[in-house]
Amino acid sequence: MTQPHMEIERLREAIERHNYLYYVLDAPEVSDAEYDAIMRRLIALEAEYPSLISPESPTQRVGTAPQSGFGETEHAVPMLSLANAFGEEDLRAFHQRVKSLIGSDDVRYVAEPKLDGLSVELTYIEGRLVSGSTRGDGRTGEDVTANLRTLRSIPLKLRGDAKGVPHLLDVRGEVYIETEALAELNRAREAEGLPLYANPRNLAAGSLRQLDPSVTAQRPLSIYCYDIGRCEGEPINSQQELLSLLPTWGIRANPLFRVCEGIEPAIAYFAELQELRKKLPYEIDGMVLKLDSFAQRQRAGAISRSPRWAIAAKFEAEQAVTRLLNIVVSVGRTGIQTPVAVLEPVRIRGVEVSSATLHNEEEIHRKDLRIGDTVLIQRAGDVIPQVLKPLEEQRTGDERPFEMPETCPVCGTQTERSEEAVARVCPNTECPARIKGSILHFISKGGLDVEGLGPKLVDQLIDHGLVRSLGDLLRLRKVELSALDRMGDRSAENLLRELQRSSSPSLSRLLFALGIPEVGEHTAEMLASALGTLETVMNADTEQLMVLPGIGPQTADSIAQYFADEANRAAIDDLLEAGLTVQSPPVAAGERPLADKRFVFTGTLTALSRAEAGARVKALGADVSSSVTQKTDFVVVGENPGSKARKAEELGIPVLDEAQFLDLLADHE
C-alpha cells in the first residue's frame, strides 16, 4: 500500500475506534478537539486523493444530496408490535400465558427500559451497513439509509472482537434524543421565535424523515439496539447473550437490561424503573419484558401483529386535568407567532404548570381546542407542558373558538403567512417583541453571556426607548439605567461593568449571539475555527461554506443569505461602532502556552462562568473535555463539584480550585 493509503486507513480506524469508545463503552480517550483534528486530517487526505474514498469512510456519513422522497423497504422478518400491560396483574396474567404456551414453570425473562423513540432496522452484509429503514407498518418501512448513516452511534462497519461478525445481520433499535438535548433545541427555537418540538419521539421521527441528510446530521440523535431479524452466522441462543454480544460488534445496547427469574423480580424491576426514569438522560415510557430463551420463544409463537413471548409494561401517564383559561400569542425574534395556552395552574410530578405551547393555529383546529375548555395535559418528557385534548363531554356551551389575529398583537403590523403556511409572521423588524427576542438571544449564555440582564429589565429598556438595536446595549449610560424601576446607581454600575466585560466576545460566541438561522453553538465554533475572522465569515459564499466539515447545503445557504442581507451587515457595523471587539481564535503555535493540555470543569464557578473559563483556556491552546480520563491534565472545581473531582483524585490528576485556576490564567495570558 502507498503511504496515503496507509494513513487514510489508520485515520479511519482511529475514528471508528473513538466512536466505539464514546458511544458504546462510554469511555472516551480523546477530547472533542482531538477527535475533530483526526477527522479534519482525513477529510484533507481524501480531498487530495478522491480515488481512495470509500462508502465506509467516516467522512461519508453525510454523503448524499437531498432526496425527493423515501422509497419503501420490506422487512425480511416482520417488526411486530407489542401487546401492552398496565399494571402488576396484567404482567402476572402474561406470565401465566407464557408458562402455558411453553409447557414449563421454569421461565427466565429479560427486562429492558422501553425508550420513547422511533424503531428502525439496520442491515449489515459482511459487516458493512448497507441499508436502514423505519419500522413503518411492521412489514414495510421507509428507506432512510442516508439519514441513519449520519448517526455516529451507528457503526458503518462492525467490529469482530468476539464471535465472528455474521455474514448477514438485521439489527433493530430505537432512535431517540436525550431530554436535555431536546430542551436545548427548544430553548434555541424559542429564542428564534420558532415553534417548539412537542416531544423527543416526534423530533426523532421528524429528524429521520428529513429529505436532506445534512439536516439530520445536525440533530443530536442516538440509538440503542435490542433485537435482530435475520442473522446468518454463529447461532445466538438468548436475549441476554444478544445484548452482551452486540457491543462487541460496535452496536449500542442499553446496559440497563435485567435478567429476571420469574415474574416477581420483573415486577420489582418495573417499580425500580419508574423511579429511575426521573434520573435518566432520555425518556422511557415503560418496560419491555421478553422471554430470554430463543428456543422457548419459538414454542410460544406469535399472533398476527405481536409476539406471545414479549409484552410492554407501560408506566402510568403523568397527566392532569385543568381549564384552558385563554390563548395568547407570543412573538419571537424572527416574527413567528406562536399561540400559548394560559392554564388554570395544576401540579404534575411536583411542578406547577400554568401555560403550554400550542405550536400553531393548525394544531388548535385539529384538536378543536376552545377557550374555556376543560383539557387533559401532560409534561412531555418531563420538559414541555402539552395540551393533549379537550374533554368535550364537560363542555357547557360557553366555550369560545380561537382564531389567530391577522395583525401582530405587539406592534399592530399586518401579519404574513410563513413559507410553510403553518405560522403567521410579523414582518416588522422594529417590532418590540422581535427586538426583545433578538436581545435575549444575544445576551444568552451561549452568546455574550451578560449576567444581570433578564427579560423584565430588557422590557424596560425597550419600553423606555433606550434600546432599539443590539448596538444600543453598549451605548447605555448610568444616568439612564439608574432611573429605571429597581435599579439605582449600584445596580446600574454593575450592569455597565458586565456589559463592558462581555463586549469582547470570541468570534464563535458572536456568531451564535447574532442568531443566524441553522447556526448553533457547535456550528459557530466550527466556523470560527475554520475561517478565523468575522470578515472572512461574512464574505464566504455558499460553496466556500459547504466544504467545511459538518456544514450541509441548507446551513451554508442560511449563513450566506444572512450576511448578504444589508440590514444584518448594518447591525454588525453598528455593534462595532458601539465598541464591540471580536476576539479571533489564536493561530500561532508560539502564542499557545497551554497547547496539548486538557481541562475538565466541574461545579459552579463564581468569578466567571464555566463557558467563559473554557473559552479562556481554549484561547491559550488547551482542550476542554466533559469527562475525566488518564489524558486529563487539570480538573477545575467550583462549588458543589460532582464525581469528576473524586475521579481526578483517584487517577492522581491535579485538581485546581477557582483561585488556583485564576492564578494559572494570570500566569499565561
TAKARA-V510367 format. One line per field, one symbol per residue. ss: DSSP state (A for helix, B for strand, O for the rest). phi: phi as a letter, one per 40 degrees, with the letter a starting at -180 (. if undefined). psi: psi as a letter, one per 40 degrees, with the letter a starting at -180 (. if undefined). A space follows every 50 residues. Layout:
# TAKARA-V510367
ss=???
phi=???
psi=???
This chain:
# TAKARA-V510367
ss=OOAAAAAAAAAAAAAAAAAAAAAAOOOOOOOAAAAAAAAAAAAAAAAAOA AAOOOOOAAAOOOOOOOOOOOBBBOOOOOOBOOBBOOAAAAAAAAAAAAA AAOOOOOBBBBBBBBOOBBBBBBBBOOBBBBBBBOOOOOBBBBOAAAAOO OOOOOOBOOOOOOOOOOBBBBBBBBBBOAAAAAAAAAAAAAOOOOOOOOA AAAAAAAAOOOOAAAAAOOOBBBBBBBBBBBBOOOOOBAAAAAAAAAAAO OOOOOOOBBBBOAAAAAAAAAAAAAAOOOOOOOBBBBBBBBOBAAAAAAA OBOOOBBOOBBBBBOOOOBBBBBBBBBBBBBOOOOBBBBBBBBBBBBBOO BBBBBBBOOOAAAAAAAOOOBOOBBBBBBBOOOBBBBBBBOAAAOOOOOB OOOOOOBOOOOOOBBBBOOOOOOBBBOOOOOAAAAAAAAAAAOOOOOOOO OOOOAAAAAAAAAOOOOOOAAAAOOOOAAAAAOOOOOAAAAAAAAAAAAA AOOOOBAAAAAAAOOOOOOOAAAAAAAAAAAOOAAAAAAOOAAAAAOOOO OOAAAAAAAAAAAAOAAAAAAAAAAAAOOOOOBOOOOOAAAOOOOOOBBB BBOBOOOOOAAAAAAAAAAOOOBBOOOOOOOOOBBBBOBOOOAAAAAAAA AOOBBBOAAAAAAAAAAAO
phi=.cdddccccccccccccccccccccfbcbbcdccccccccccccccccbc cccbcccdcccbbbcdccibccbcccbdcccbcbbbiccccccdccccdc ccgaccbbbbbbccccbbcbbbbbbfgbcbaaaccgcgbbbccbdccccc cccbccbccbcbddcccbabbbabcabcdcccccccccccccgcccccad ccccccccbccbdccdcccccbabbaabbcabiccbbacdcccccdcccg bcbccccbcbcgcccccccdccccccdcbccbcbbibbbbdccccccdcc gaccbacccaabccccccbababccabbbbbcccgcbbcbccbcdacbfg bcbbaacbgacccdcccfcbchccbcbaccgfbbcbccaccccccbhccb cbbcccbcccbgcccbccdcgbbcbccccccdccccccccccccdcccfc cgbbdcccdcccccgcbbacccdcbcbdccccccdfbgcccccccccccc cccbccdcccccccgcdgbcccccccccccbgbccccccccdccccccdg bcdccccccccdccccccccccdccccchcbbccccbcccbbcbdgcbbb bagbcbcacccccccccccchcbbbcbcbccccabcbbcfcccccccccc cgcdbbcccccccccccbc
psi=iiddddddddddddddddddddddefgieiidddddddddddddddddgd eehidehdeedgeiiiieihiihhhdhigiiiiihfiddddddddddddd defieghhihhiihigahhihhhhhfehhdiiiidbeddhahhfddddde heehhdhiifdbiihidhhhhiihhihidddddddddddddefiiihdid dddddddeehdhdddddehgiiihieiibihgahiheiddddddddddee hhiheeihhhgiddddddddddddddddeieihieahhhihdhddddddd aiadeiieeiihhhihhgiihaigdihihihieeehhhhhhhihhihhfe hhheiiieciddddddefhiheihihiihhffdhhhhdiigdeeieeeih ihhhieihedeeihiiiidefdiihheheehdddddddddddeidebefh iegadddddddddeedheiddddeeiiddddeeihfcidddddddddddd deegiidddddddefhhehaddddddddddddidddddehidddddeihe hiddddddddddeehddddddddddddeehhhhiiidhdefgefieihih iiahiddiiddddddddddeeiihieihadehdhhhhaifiaeddddddd efhhhhidddddddddde.
